[in-house]
Amino acid sequence: MPTDFQRITRLTLAVGLALPVSGQANPRGEAVRHGAVTFERADGRLKVLQATDKAIIDWQSFSIGSGELTQFVQPGSARQP
């Protein structure tokens, strides 16, 4: 008969395996409606590279999980059109 510790460990492992893997919680399902924007994804990171001074992005979902990084890189004010 398994001990309480063994049951809890098995349950924790089973729940952990059922959760989304890293990178799944970052914003996703993007649709650029205005402007020039590219997206780079790697290892639980999302970099949003905006090439124009204005942009509109519709997201299917937008959340950032623990240990993940979402970075928005926008053109500086000194940039000439």
All heavy atoms as a GROMACS GRO file, in nm:
protein
  615
    1MET      N    1   0.084  -0.119   0.000
    1MET     CA    2   0.000   0.000   0.000
    1MET      C    3   0.089   0.125   0.000
    1MET      O    4   0.177   0.138   0.084
    1MET     CB    5  -0.087  -0.004   0.126
    1MET     CG    6  -0.190   0.103   0.132
    1MET     SD    7  -0.348   0.023   0.097
    1MET     CE    8  -0.450   0.161   0.090
    2PRO      N    9   0.067   0.220  -0.094
    2PRO     CA   10   0.150   0.340  -0.100
    2PRO      C   11   0.126   0.431   0.022
    2PRO      O   12   0.016   0.439   0.074
    2PRO     CB   13   0.106   0.411  -0.227
    2PRO     CG   14   0.004   0.327  -0.292
    2PRO     CD   15  -0.030   0.215  -0.202
    3THR      N   16   0.231   0.500   0.062
    3THR     CA   17   0.219   0.594   0.172
    3THR      C   18   0.154   0.722   0.122
    3THR      O   19   0.140   0.743   0.000
    3THR     CB   20   0.358   0.628   0.229
    3THR    OG1   21   0.431   0.697   0.128
    3THR    CG2   22   0.433   0.504   0.273
    4ASP      N   23   0.114   0.810   0.214
    4ASP     CA   24   0.057   0.939   0.175
    4ASP      C   25   0.156   1.018   0.090
    4ASP      O   26   0.118   1.081  -0.008
    4ASP     CB   27   0.017   1.020   0.299
    4ASP     CG   28  -0.108   0.966   0.366
    4ASP    OD1   29  -0.184   0.892   0.300
    4ASP    OD2   30  -0.130   1.000   0.484
    5PHE      N   31   0.284   1.015   0.130
    5PHE     CA   32   0.387   1.086   0.055
    5PHE      C   33   0.394   1.035  -0.088
    5PHE      O   34   0.402   1.113  -0.183
    5PHE     CB   35   0.523   1.072   0.125
    5PHE     CG   36   0.634   1.137   0.048
    5PHE    CD1   37   0.650   1.275   0.049
    5PHE    CD2   38   0.723   1.061  -0.028
    5PHE    CE1   39   0.752   1.336  -0.023
    5PHE    CE2   40   0.825   1.121  -0.099
    5PHE     CZ   41   0.839   1.259  -0.097
    6GLN      N   42   0.389   0.904  -0.107
    6GLN     CA   43   0.396   0.847  -0.242
    6GLN      C   44   0.274   0.887  -0.324
    6GLN      O   45   0.286   0.918  -0.443
    6GLN     CB   46   0.409   0.695  -0.234
    6GLN     CG   47   0.544   0.649  -0.184
    6GLN     CD   48   0.548   0.501  -0.154
    6GLN    OE1   49   0.448   0.442  -0.111
    6GLN    NE2   50   0.663   0.439  -0.177
    7ARG      N   51   0.157   0.887  -0.262
    7ARG     CA   52   0.035   0.927  -0.334
    7ARG      C   53   0.042   1.073  -0.376
    7ARG      O   54   0.007   1.109  -0.488
    7ARG     CB   55  -0.088   0.902  -0.247
    7ARG     CG   56  -0.131   0.757  -0.243
    7ARG     CD   57  -0.269   0.745  -0.180
    7ARG     NE   58  -0.261   0.770  -0.037
    7ARG     CZ   59  -0.263   0.676   0.056
    7ARG    NH1   60  -0.273   0.550   0.022
    7ARG    NH2   61  -0.255   0.707   0.183
    8ILE      N   62   0.088   1.159  -0.285
    8ILE     CA   63   0.099   1.301  -0.316
    8ILE      C   64   0.203   1.324  -0.426
    8ILE      O   65   0.181   1.402  -0.519
    8ILE     CB   66   0.134   1.383  -0.190
    8ILE    CG1   67   0.015   1.381  -0.094
    8ILE    CG2   68   0.174   1.526  -0.226
    8ILE    CD1   69   0.044   1.437   0.043
    9THR      N   70   0.314   1.254  -0.419
    9THR     CA   71   0.418   1.267  -0.521
    9THR      C   72   0.366   1.224  -0.657
    9THR      O   73   0.388   1.292  -0.758
    9THR     CB   74   0.542   1.183  -0.483
    9THR    OG1   75   0.589   1.228  -0.356
    9THR    CG2   76   0.652   1.197  -0.586
   10ARG      N   77   0.294   1.114  -0.663
   10ARG     CA   78   0.238   1.067  -0.790
   10ARG      C   79   0.135   1.165  -0.845
   10ARG      O   80   0.132   1.193  -0.965
   10ARG     CB   81   0.175   0.929  -0.772
   10ARG     CG   82   0.277   0.820  -0.754
   10ARG     CD   83   0.212   0.686  -0.735
   10ARG     NE   84   0.311   0.586  -0.701
   10ARG     CZ   85   0.284   0.473  -0.642
   10ARG    NH1   86   0.160   0.443  -0.608
   10ARG    NH2   87   0.380   0.387  -0.617
   11LEU      N   88   0.051   1.218  -0.757
   11LEU     CA   89  -0.051   1.314  -0.799
   11LEU      C   90   0.016   1.442  -0.852
   11LEU      O   91  -0.022   1.495  -0.956
   11LEU     CB   92  -0.145   1.347  -0.684
   11LEU     CG   93  -0.254   1.451  -0.713
   11LEU    CD1   94  -0.343   1.402  -0.826
   11LEU    CD2   95  -0.334   1.479  -0.589
   12THR      N   96   0.117   1.489  -0.781
   12THR     CA   97   0.189   1.610  -0.824
   12THR      C   98   0.252   1.589  -0.960
   12THR      O   99   0.245   1.675  -1.047
   12THR     CB  100   0.297   1.648  -0.720
   12THR    OG1  101   0.233   1.669  -0.594
   12THR    CG2  102   0.371   1.773  -0.761
   13LEU      N  103   0.315   1.476  -0.980
   13LEU     CA  104   0.377   1.445  -1.108
   13LEU      C  105   0.271   1.438  -1.218
   13LEU      O  106   0.290   1.492  -1.327
   13LEU     CB  107   0.454   1.314  -1.100
   13LEU     CG  108   0.524   1.268  -1.228
   13LEU    CD1  109   0.622   1.374  -1.275
   13LEU    CD2  110   0.594   1.136  -1.207
   14ALA      N  111   0.159   1.372  -1.192
   14ALA     CA  112   0.053   1.360  -1.292
   14ALA      C  113  -0.004   1.496  -1.329
   14ALA      O  114  -0.025   1.526  -1.447
   14ALA     CB  115  -0.058   1.269  -1.240
   15VAL      N  116  -0.025   1.582  -1.231
   15VAL     CA  117  -0.077   1.715  -1.259
   15VAL      C  118   0.027   1.795  -1.336
   15VAL      O  119  -0.005   1.865  -1.432
   15VAL     CB  120  -0.116   1.787  -1.128
   15VAL    CG1  121  -0.146   1.935  -1.152
   15VAL    CG2  122  -0.237   1.719  -1.065
   16GLY      N  123   0.153   1.786  -1.298
   16GLY     CA  124   0.260   1.858  -1.367
   16GLY      C  125   0.271   1.817  -1.512
   16GLY      O  126   0.294   1.900  -1.600
   17LEU      N  127   0.252   1.690  -1.542
   17LEU     CA  128   0.259   1.644  -1.680
   17LEU      C  129   0.140   1.691  -1.762
   17LEU      O  130   0.149   1.704  -1.883
   17LEU     CB  131   0.268   1.491  -1.684
   17LEU     CG  132   0.399   1.432  -1.630
   17LEU    CD1  133   0.389   1.280  -1.626
   17LEU    CD2  134   0.517   1.476  -1.714
   18ALA      N  135   0.029   1.720  -1.696
   18ALA     CA  136  -0.091   1.764  -1.767
   18ALA      C  137  -0.089   1.914  -1.796
   18ALA      O  138  -0.165   1.961  -1.879
   18ALA     CB  139  -0.215   1.729  -1.684
   19LEU      N  140  -0.003   1.989  -1.728
   19LEU     CA  141   0.003   2.133  -1.749
   19LEU      C  142   0.074   2.165  -1.880
   19LEU      O  143   0.156   2.088  -1.926
   19LEU     CB  144   0.077   2.200  -1.632
   19LEU     CG  145   0.007   2.193  -1.498
   19LEU    CD1  146   0.096   2.252  -1.390
   19LEU    CD2  147  -0.126   2.266  -1.501
   20PRO      N  148   0.044   2.283  -1.938
   20PRO     CA  149   0.113   2.321  -2.061
   20PRO      C  150   0.263   2.335  -2.039
   20PRO      O  151   0.306   2.374  -1.931
   20PRO     CB  152   0.052   2.458  -2.096
   20PRO     CG  153  -0.066   2.476  -2.009
   20PRO     CD  154  -0.054   2.381  -1.894
   21VAL      N  155   0.339   2.304  -2.140
   21VAL     CA  156   0.484   2.319  -2.131
   21VAL      C  157   0.520   2.466  -2.142
   21VAL      O  158   0.442   2.547  -2.190
   21VAL     CB  159   0.556   2.238  -2.241
   21VAL    CG1  160   0.532   2.090  -2.222
   21VAL    CG2  161   0.513   2.283  -2.378
   22SER      N  162   0.640   2.501  -2.099
   22SER     CA  163   0.687   2.639  -2.104
   22SER      C  164   0.671   2.694  -2.246
   22SER      O  165   0.700   2.627  -2.342
   22SER     CB  166   0.833   2.645  -2.060
   22SER     OG  167   0.878   2.777  -2.064
   23GLY      N  168   0.627   2.819  -2.254
   23GLY     CA  169   0.605   2.880  -2.384
   23GLY      C  170   0.459   2.879  -2.424
   23GLY      O  171   0.420   2.952  -2.513
   24GLN      N  172   0.379   2.795  -2.357
   24GLN     CA  173   0.238   2.785  -2.390
   24GLN      C  174   0.157   2.900  -2.332
   24GLN      O  175   0.050   2.930  -2.381
   24GLN     CB  176   0.181   2.652  -2.340
   24GLN     CG  177   0.239   2.532  -2.410
   24GLN     CD  178   0.202   2.527  -2.556
   24GLN    OE1  179   0.089   2.549  -2.592
   24GLN    NE2  180   0.299   2.500  -2.641
   25ALA      N  181   0.204   2.965  -2.226
   25ALA     CA  182   0.126   3.071  -2.164
   25ALA      C  183   0.156   3.208  -2.225
   25ALA      O  184   0.078   3.299  -2.209
   25ALA     CB  185   0.152   3.074  -2.014
   26ASN      N  186   0.269   3.223  -2.290
   26ASN     CA  187   0.300   3.351  -2.352
   26ASN      C  188   0.190   3.390  -2.448
   26ASN      O  189   0.117   3.304  -2.498
   26ASN     CB  190   0.434   3.342  -2.427
   26ASN     CG  191   0.550   3.395  -2.346
   26ASN    OD1  192   0.534   3.483  -2.263
   26ASN    ND2  193   0.667   3.342  -2.370
   27PRO      N  194   0.175   3.520  -2.476
   27PRO     CA  195   0.072   3.563  -2.572
   27PRO      C  196   0.085   3.483  -2.702
   27PRO      O  197   0.194   3.452  -2.748
   27PRO     CB  198   0.107   3.710  -2.595
   27PRO     CG  199   0.178   3.752  -2.471
   27PRO     CD  200   0.255   3.631  -2.427
   28ARG      N  201  -0.029   3.450  -2.760
   28ARG     CA  202  -0.027   3.374  -2.886
   28ARG      C  203  -0.151   3.404  -2.969
   28ARG      O  204  -0.246   3.464  -2.922
   28ARG     CB  205  -0.014   3.226  -2.859
   28ARG     CG  206  -0.126   3.168  -2.778
   28ARG     CD  207  -0.104   3.024  -2.748
   28ARG     NE  208  -0.201   2.985  -2.647
   28ARG     CZ  209  -0.201   2.872  -2.587
   28ARG    NH1  210  -0.110   2.783  -2.615
   28ARG    NH2  211  -0.292   2.843  -2.498
   29GLY      N  212  -0.148   3.356  -3.090
   29GLY     CA  213  -0.259   3.379  -3.182
   29GLY      C  214  -0.263   3.522  -3.231
   29GLY      O  215  -0.369   3.580  -3.250
   30GLU      N  216  -0.145   3.579  -3.255
   30GLU     CA  217  -0.137   3.719  -3.294
   30GLU      C  218  -0.184   3.741  -3.437
   30GLU      O  219  -0.164   3.658  -3.524
   30GLU     CB  220   0.006   3.772  -3.277
   30GLU     CG  221   0.108   3.706  -3.366
   30GLU     CD  222   0.167   3.579  -3.308
   30GLU    OE1  223   0.139   3.543  -3.193
   30GLU    OE2  224   0.244   3.514  -3.380
   31ALA      N  225  -0.248   3.856  -3.457
   31ALA     CA  226  -0.289   3.901  -3.590
   31ALA      C  227  -0.256   4.050  -3.597
   31ALA      O  228  -0.314   4.130  -3.524
   31ALA     CB  229  -0.438   3.878  -3.613
   32VAL      N  230  -0.161   4.086  -3.682
   32VAL     CA  231  -0.122   4.226  -3.697
   32VAL      C  232  -0.227   4.296  -3.783
   32VAL      O  233  -0.248   4.258  -3.897
   32VAL     CB  234   0.019   4.238  -3.760
   32VAL    CG1  235   0.056   4.385  -3.780
   32VAL    CG2  236   0.122   4.167  -3.675
   33ARG      N  237  -0.292   4.396  -3.726
   33ARG     CA  238  -0.398   4.470  -3.797
   33ARG      C  239  -0.345   4.598  -3.859
   33ARG      O  240  -0.403   4.650  -3.954
   33ARG     CB  241  -0.512   4.504  -3.701
   33ARG     CG  242  -0.574   4.385  -3.634
   33ARG     CD  243  -0.642   4.295  -3.734
   33ARG     NE  244  -0.708   4.185  -3.663
   33ARG     CZ  245  -0.735   4.070  -3.717
   33ARG    NH1  246  -0.704   4.047  -3.843
   33ARG    NH2  247  -0.794   3.975  -3.648
   34HIS      N  248  -0.235   4.650  -3.803
   34HIS     CA  249  -0.178   4.774  -3.856
   34HIS      C  250  -0.030   4.778  -3.819
   34HIS      O  251   0.008   4.743  -3.708
   34HIS     CB  252  -0.249   4.897  -3.796
   34HIS     CG  253  -0.192   5.028  -3.841
   34HIS    ND1  254  -0.220   5.084  -3.962
   34HIS    CD2  255  -0.105   5.112  -3.780
   34HIS    CE1  256  -0.154   5.198  -3.974
   34HIS    NE2  257  -0.084   5.217  -3.863
   35GLY      N  258   0.054   4.822  -3.913
   35GLY     CA  259   0.196   4.837  -3.886
   35GLY      C  260   0.275   4.714  -3.928
   35GLY      O  261   0.222   4.617  -3.980
   36ALA      N  262   0.406   4.723  -3.904
   36ALA     CA  263   0.498   4.614  -3.938
   36ALA      C  264   0.553   4.555  -3.808
   36ALA      O  265   0.623   4.624  -3.733
   36ALA     CB  266   0.611   4.666  -4.025
   37VAL      N  267   0.520   4.430  -3.783
   37VAL     CA  268   0.559   4.364  -3.659
   37VAL      C  269   0.601   4.221  -3.692
   37VAL      O  270   0.536   4.152  -3.771
   37VAL     CB  271   0.442   4.359  -3.557
   37VAL    CG1  272   0.486   4.297  -3.427
   37VAL    CG2  273   0.384   4.497  -3.533
   38THR      N  274   0.711   4.176  -3.631
   38THR     CA  275   0.752   4.037  -3.642
   38THR      C  276   0.762   3.979  -3.501
   38THR      O  277   0.772   4.052  -3.402
   38THR     CB  278   0.888   4.021  -3.714
   38THR    OG1  279   0.987   4.097  -3.645
   38THR    CG2  280   0.879   4.068  -3.859
   39PHE      N  281   0.760   3.847  -3.493
   39PHE     CA  282   0.758   3.777  -3.365
   39PHE      C  283   0.865   3.669  -3.364
   39PHE      O  284   0.879   3.595  -3.461
   39PHE     CB  285   0.620   3.712  -3.343
   39PHE     CG  286   0.507   3.811  -3.355
   39PHE    CD1  287   0.448   3.838  -3.477
   39PHE    CD2  288   0.461   3.878  -3.243
   39PHE    CE1  289   0.345   3.929  -3.489
   39PHE    CE2  290   0.357   3.970  -3.253
   39PHE     CZ  291   0.299   3.996  -3.376
   40GLU      N  292   0.940   3.664  -3.255
   40GLU     CA  293   1.042   3.560  -3.237
   40GLU      C  294   1.008   3.482  -3.111
   40GLU      O  295   0.990   3.541  -3.005
   40GLU     CB  296   1.182   3.622  -3.223
   40GLU     CG  297   1.229   3.695  -3.346
   40GLU     CD  298   1.364   3.762  -3.325
   40GLU    OE1  299   1.422   3.752  -3.213
   40GLU    OE2  300   1.413   3.825  -3.419
   41ARG      N  301   1.001   3.349  -3.124
   41ARG     CA  302   0.972   3.263  -3.009
   41ARG      C  303   1.084   3.162  -2.992
   41ARG      O  304   1.130   3.102  -3.089
   41ARG     CB  305   0.842   3.187  -3.033
   41ARG     CG  306   0.720   3.272  -3.021
   41ARG     CD  307   0.594   3.183  -3.031
   41ARG     NE  308   0.477   3.255  -2.989
   41ARG     CZ  309   0.410   3.340  -3.066
   41ARG    NH1  310   0.449   3.360  -3.189
   41ARG    NH2  311   0.304   3.402  -3.020
   42ALA      N  312   1.126   3.143  -2.866
   42ALA     CA  313   1.227   3.042  -2.835
   42ALA      C  314   1.232   3.021  -2.683
   42ALA      O  315   1.238   3.119  -2.607
   42ALA     CB  316   1.364   3.084  -2.886
   43ASP      N  317   1.227   2.898  -2.640
   43ASP     CA  318   1.250   2.861  -2.500
   43ASP      C  319   1.171   2.944  -2.400
   43ASP      O  320   1.227   3.001  -2.307
   43ASP     CB  321   1.400   2.870  -2.466
   43ASP     CG  322   1.485   2.782  -2.556
   43ASP    OD1  323   1.436   2.672  -2.592
   43ASP    OD2  324   1.597   2.822  -2.590
   44GLY      N  325   1.040   2.955  -2.417
   44GLY     CA  326   0.958   3.028  -2.321
   44GLY      C  327   0.972   3.178  -2.330
   44GLY      O  328   0.937   3.250  -2.237
   45ARG      N  329   1.023   3.226  -2.442
   45ARG     CA  330   1.041   3.370  -2.461
   45ARG      C  331   0.968   3.413  -2.587
   45ARG      O  332   0.966   3.342  -2.686
   45ARG     CB  333   1.188   3.406  -2.476
   45ARG     CG  334   1.268   3.379  -2.352
   45ARG     CD  335   1.415   3.400  -2.377
   45ARG     NE  336   1.489   3.364  -2.259
   45ARG     CZ  337   1.584   3.439  -2.204
   45ARG    NH1  338   1.618   3.551  -2.260
   45ARG    NH2  339   1.644   3.398  -2.096
   46LEU      N  340   0.910   3.530  -2.581
   46LEU     CA  341   0.847   3.591  -2.698
   46LEU      C  342   0.901   3.732  -2.712
   46LEU      O  343   0.898   3.810  -2.617
   46LEU     CB  344   0.695   3.597  -2.682
   46LEU     CG  345   0.619   3.681  -2.785
   46LEU    CD1  346   0.636   3.624  -2.927
   46LEU    CD2  347   0.472   3.691  -2.749
   47LYS      N  348   0.954   3.762  -2.830
   47LYS     CA  349   1.002   3.897  -2.859
   47LYS      C  350   0.915   3.952  -2.971
   47LYS      O  351   0.903   3.891  -3.078
   47LYS     CB  352   1.149   3.896  -2.901
   47LYS     CG  353   1.207   4.036  -2.917
   47LYS     CD  354   1.352   4.034  -2.961
   47LYS     CE  355   1.440   4.007  -2.841
   47LYS     NZ  356   1.584   4.028  -2.872
   48VAL      N  357   0.852   4.067  -2.945
   48VAL     CA  358   0.768   4.134  -3.042
   48VAL      C  359   0.848   4.252  -3.096
   48VAL      O  360   0.879   4.345  -3.022
   48VAL     CB  361   0.636   4.182  -2.976
   48VAL    CG1  362   0.547   4.251  -3.079
   48VAL    CG2  363   0.563   4.066  -2.910
   49LEU      N  364   0.884   4.245  -3.224
   49LEU     CA  365   0.968   4.348  -3.286
   49LEU      C  366   0.882   4.438  -3.374
   49LEU      O  367   0.835   4.397  -3.480
   49LEU     CB  368   1.078   4.281  -3.369
   49LEU     CG  369   1.169   4.187  -3.290
   49LEU    CD1  370   1.238   4.089  -3.381
   49LEU    CD2  371   1.269   4.268  -3.211
   50GLN      N  372   0.863   4.560  -3.328
   50GLN     CA  373   0.780   4.656  -3.400
   50GLN      C  374   0.870   4.742  -3.487
   50GLN      O  375   0.960   4.808  -3.437
   50GLN     CB  376   0.704   4.742  -3.299
   50GLN     CG  377   0.606   4.838  -3.360
   50GLN     CD  378   0.529   4.914  -3.254
   50GLN    OE1  379   0.492   4.858  -3.151
   50GLN    NE2  380   0.504   5.040  -3.279
   51ALA      N  381   0.845   4.743  -3.619
   51ALA     CA  382   0.930   4.816  -3.712
   51ALA      C  383   0.872   4.952  -3.750
   51ALA      O  384   0.942   5.036  -3.804
   51ALA     CB  385   0.953   4.734  -3.839
   52THR      N  386   0.745   4.975  -3.721
   52THR     CA  387   0.682   5.103  -3.752
   52THR      C  388   0.647   5.174  -3.620
   52THR      O  389   0.639   5.112  -3.515
   52THR     CB  390   0.554   5.082  -3.834
   52THR    OG1  391   0.469   4.988  -3.767
   52THR    CG2  392   0.587   5.029  -3.972
   53ASP      N  393   0.624   5.306  -3.630
   53ASP     CA  394   0.599   5.382  -3.507
   53ASP      C  395   0.463   5.350  -3.445
   53ASP      O  396   0.442   5.376  -3.327
   53ASP     CB  397   0.615   5.532  -3.530
   53ASP     CG  398   0.516   5.590  -3.629
   53ASP    OD1  399   0.460   5.514  -3.710
   53ASP    OD2  400   0.493   5.712  -3.626
   54LYS      N  401   0.371   5.293  -3.521
   54LYS     CA  402   0.240   5.256  -3.468
   54LYS      C  403   0.208   5.114  -3.513
   54LYS      O  404   0.240   5.074  -3.624
   54LYS     CB  405   0.132   5.350  -3.518
   54LYS     CG  406   0.151   5.492  -3.471
   54LYS     CD  407   0.047   5.584  -3.526
   54LYS     CE  408   0.077   5.726  -3.483
   54LYS     NZ  409  -0.011   5.822  -3.547
   55ALA      N  410   0.144   5.039  -3.423
   55ALA     CA  411   0.105   4.902  -3.458
   55ALA      C  412  -0.018   4.863  -3.377
   55ALA      O  413  -0.038   4.911  -3.265
   55ALA     CB  414   0.218   4.805  -3.429
   56ILE      N  415  -0.098   4.777  -3.436
   56ILE     CA  416  -0.214   4.720  -3.367
   56ILE      C  417  -0.204   4.569  -3.383
   56ILE      O  418  -0.191   4.518  -3.495
   56ILE     CB  419  -0.346   4.770  -3.427
   56ILE    CG1  420  -0.357   4.923  -3.411
   56ILE    CG2  421  -0.465   4.699  -3.360
   56ILE    CD1  422  -0.475   4.983  -3.484
   57ILE      N  423  -0.209   4.498  -3.270
   57ILE     CA  424  -0.201   4.352  -3.270
   57ILE      C  425  -0.320   4.298  -3.195
   57ILE      O  426  -0.346   4.338  -3.081
   57ILE     CB  427  -0.072   4.302  -3.202
   57ILE    CG1  428   0.052   4.367  -3.263
   57ILE    CG2  429  -0.064   4.150  -3.208
   57ILE    CD1  430   0.179   4.347  -3.182
   58ASP      N  431  -0.395   4.210  -3.258
   58ASP     CA  432  -0.502   4.136  -3.189
   58ASP      C  433  -0.444   4.002  -3.145
   58ASP      O  434  -0.377   3.935  -3.224
   58ASP     CB  435  -0.621   4.111  -3.283
   58ASP     CG  436  -0.706   4.234  -3.305
   58ASP    OD1  437  -0.705   4.324  -3.219
   58ASP    OD2  438  -0.774   4.240  -3.409
   59TRP      N  439  -0.468   3.965  -3.020
   59TRP     CA  440  -0.416   3.839  -2.965
   59TRP      C  441  -0.532   3.744  -2.938
   59TRP      O  442  -0.635   3.785  -2.887
   59TRP     CB  443  -0.342   3.865  -2.834
   59TRP     CG  444  -0.226   3.958  -2.846
   59TRP    CD1  445  -0.227   4.093  -2.826
   59TRP    CD2  446  -0.093   3.924  -2.881
   59TRP    NE1  447  -0.102   4.144  -2.846
   59TRP    CE2  448  -0.017   4.044  -2.880
   59TRP    CE3  449  -0.030   3.804  -2.913
   59TRP    CZ2  450   0.118   4.046  -2.909
   59TRP    CZ3  451   0.106   3.808  -2.942
   59TRP    CH2  452   0.178   3.927  -2.940
   60GLN      N  453  -0.512   3.616  -2.968
   60GLN     CA  454  -0.611   3.514  -2.933
   60GLN      C  455  -0.611   3.493  -2.781
   60GLN      O  456  -0.715   3.478  -2.720
   60GLN     CB  457  -0.579   3.383  -3.004
   60GLN     CG  458  -0.681   3.275  -2.979
   60GLN     CD  459  -0.647   3.149  -3.056
   60GLN    OE1  460  -0.538   3.133  -3.111
   60GLN    NE2  461  -0.739   3.056  -3.059
   61SER      N  462  -0.492   3.492  -2.720
   61SER     CA  463  -0.480   3.486  -2.575
   61SER      C  464  -0.356   3.565  -2.535
   61SER      O  465  -0.259   3.572  -2.610
   61SER     CB  466  -0.470   3.342  -2.525
   61SER     OG  467  -0.348   3.284  -2.568
   62PHE      N  468  -0.363   3.625  -2.417
   62PHE     CA  469  -0.251   3.705  -2.370
   62PHE      C  470  -0.229   3.681  -2.222
   62PHE      O  471  -0.305   3.728  -2.138
   62PHE     CB  472  -0.276   3.855  -2.394
   62PHE     CG  473  -0.152   3.939  -2.378
   62PHE    CD1  474  -0.082   3.982  -2.489
   62PHE    CD2  475  -0.105   3.973  -2.253
   62PHE    CE1  476   0.032   4.059  -2.476
   62PHE    CE2  477   0.010   4.050  -2.238
   62PHE     CZ  478   0.078   4.093  -2.350
   63SER      N  479  -0.128   3.602  -2.192
   63SER     CA  480  -0.087   3.580  -2.053
   63SER      C  481   0.061   3.545  -2.055
   63SER      O  482   0.114   3.502  -2.156
   63SER     CB  483  -0.168   3.469  -1.986
   63SER     OG  484  -0.144   3.346  -2.051
   64ILE      N  485   0.126   3.569  -1.942
   64ILE     CA  486   0.269   3.540  -1.931
   64ILE      C  487   0.287   3.453  -1.808
   64ILE      O  488   0.256   3.494  -1.697
   64ILE     CB  489   0.351   3.670  -1.919
   64ILE    CG1  490   0.324   3.760  -2.040
   64ILE    CG2  491   0.500   3.638  -1.908
   64ILE    CD1  492   0.377   3.900  -2.027
   65GLY      N  493   0.335   3.330  -1.829
   65GLY     CA  494   0.352   3.236  -1.720
   65GLY      C  495   0.478   3.263  -1.639
   65GLY      O  496   0.569   3.334  -1.683
   66SER      N  497   0.481   3.206  -1.522
   66SER     CA  498   0.598   3.217  -1.436
   66SER      C  499   0.720   3.162  -1.509
   66SER      O  500   0.716   3.055  -1.568
   66SER     CB  501   0.573   3.138  -1.308
   66SER     OG  502   0.686   3.138  -1.227
   67GLY      N  503   0.829   3.237  -1.505
   67GLY     CA  504   0.951   3.193  -1.571
   67GLY      C  505   0.956   3.223  -1.719
   67GLY      O  506   1.052   3.188  -1.787
   68GLU      N  507   0.852   3.285  -1.774
   68GLU     CA  508   0.851   3.321  -1.916
   68GLU      C  509   0.883   3.468  -1.932
   68GLU      O  510   0.877   3.546  -1.837
   68GLU     CB  511   0.715   3.291  -1.977
   68GLU     CG  512   0.686   3.143  -1.982
   68GLU     CD  513   0.558   3.112  -2.053
   68GLU    OE1  514   0.466   3.195  -2.051
   68GLU    OE2  515   0.550   3.004  -2.111
   69LEU      N  516   0.916   3.508  -2.054
   69LEU     CA  517   0.952   3.646  -2.082
   69LEU      C  518   0.881   3.688  -2.210
   69LEU      O  519   0.885   3.617  -2.311
   69LEU     CB  520   1.103   3.659  -2.102
   69LEU     CG  521   1.154   3.796  -2.147
   69LEU    CD1  522   1.134   3.900  -2.038
   69LEU    CD2  523   1.300   3.788  -2.185
   70THR      N  524   0.814   3.803  -2.205
   70THR     CA  525   0.756   3.865  -2.323
   70THR      C  526   0.814   4.004  -2.333
   70THR      O  527   0.806   4.082  -2.238
   70THR     CB  528   0.602   3.872  -2.313
   70THR    OG1  529   0.552   3.738  -2.303
   70THR    CG2  530   0.542   3.938  -2.435
   71GLN      N  531   0.878   4.033  -2.445
   71GLN     CA  532   0.949   4.160  -2.462
   71GLN      C  533   0.896   4.232  -2.586
   71GLN      O  534   0.884   4.172  -2.693
   71GLN     CB  535   1.098   4.132  -2.478
   71GLN     CG  536   1.184   4.254  -2.495
   71GLN     CD  537   1.331   4.216  -2.511
   71GLN    OE1  538   1.365   4.104  -2.545
   71GLN    NE2  539   1.417   4.312  -2.488
   72PHE      N  540   0.865   4.360  -2.570
   72PHE     CA  541   0.820   4.444  -2.681
   72PHE      C  542   0.934   4.539  -2.717
   72PHE      O  543   0.980   4.616  -2.632
   72PHE     CB  544   0.695   4.524  -2.643
   72PHE     CG  545   0.573   4.438  -2.631
   72PHE    CD1  546   0.547   4.371  -2.512
   72PHE    CD2  547   0.486   4.422  -2.737
   72PHE    CE1  548   0.435   4.291  -2.499
   72PHE    CE2  549   0.374   4.342  -2.726
   72PHE     CZ  550   0.348   4.275  -2.606
   73VAL      N  551   0.979   4.533  -2.842
   73VAL     CA  552   1.087   4.620  -2.890
   73VAL      C  553   1.024   4.716  -2.990
   73VAL      O  554   0.977   4.676  -3.096
   73VAL     CB  555   1.201   4.538  -2.955
   73VAL    CG1  556   1.310   4.630  -3.003
   73VAL    CG2  557   1.254   4.433  -2.858
   74GLN      N  558   1.024   4.846  -2.952
   74GLN     CA  559   0.963   4.948  -3.035
   74GLN      C  560   1.068   5.044  -3.087
   74GLN      O  561   1.173   5.063  -3.022
   74GLN     CB  562   0.859   5.025  -2.955
   74GLN     CG  563   0.745   4.936  -2.906
   74GLN     CD  564   0.650   5.010  -2.816
   74GLN    OE1  565   0.690   5.068  -2.716
   74GLN    NE2  566   0.523   5.009  -2.854
   75PRO      N  567   1.041   5.108  -3.203
   75PRO     CA  568   1.138   5.204  -3.255
   75PRO      C  569   1.153   5.322  -3.159
   75PRO      O  570   1.058   5.361  -3.093
   75PRO     CB  571   1.079   5.248  -3.389
   75PRO     CG  572   0.941   5.194  -3.395
   75PRO     CD  573   0.924   5.094  -3.286
   76GLY      N  574   1.274   5.375  -3.150
   76GLY     CA  575   1.300   5.489  -3.062
   76GLY      C  576   1.247   5.618  -3.121
   76GLY      O  577   1.221   5.629  -3.240
   77SER      N  578   1.237   5.721  -3.039
   77SER     CA  579   1.186   5.850  -3.085
   77SER      C  580   1.284   5.921  -3.180
   77SER      O  581   1.244   6.006  -3.256
   77SER     CB  582   1.157   5.940  -2.965
   77SER     OG  583   1.275   5.963  -2.891
   78ALA      N  584   1.411   5.883  -3.175
   78ALA     CA  585   1.512   5.945  -3.264
   78ALA      C  586   1.509   5.886  -3.404
   78ALA      O  587   1.572   5.938  -3.495
   78ALA     CB  588   1.651   5.927  -3.203
   79ARG      N  589   1.436   5.778  -3.424
   79ARG     CA  590   1.432   5.710  -3.553
   79ARG      C  591   1.360   5.797  -3.655
   79ARG      O  592   1.254   5.852  -3.630
   79ARG     CB  593   1.359   5.576  -3.536
   79ARG     CG  594   1.357   5.495  -3.662
   79ARG     CD  595   1.303   5.355  -3.629
   79ARG     NE  596   1.296   5.279  -3.749
   79ARG     CZ  597   1.183   5.257  -3.817
   79ARG    NH1  598   1.070   5.305  -3.773
   79ARG    NH2  599   1.184   5.186  -3.927
   80GLN      N  600   1.418   5.809  -3.772
   80GLN     CA  601   1.359   5.888  -3.881
   80GLN      C  602   1.268   5.798  -3.964
   80GLN      O  603   1.301   5.683  -3.990
   80GLN     CB  604   1.468   5.947  -3.968
   80GLN     CG  605   1.560   6.044  -3.895
   80GLN     CD  606   1.484   6.164  -3.841
   80GLN    OE1  607   1.398   6.220  -3.909
   80GLN    NE2  608   1.514   6.204  -3.719
   81PRO      N  609   1.154   5.853  -4.013
   81PRO     CA  610   1.062   5.772  -4.097
   81PRO      C  611   1.121   5.735  -4.230
   81PRO      O  612   1.210   5.786  -4.280
   81PRO     CB  613   0.938   5.860  -4.112
   81PRO     CG  614   0.976   5.996  -4.069
   81PRO     CD  615   1.106   5.987  -3.992
   0.00000   0.00000   0.00000
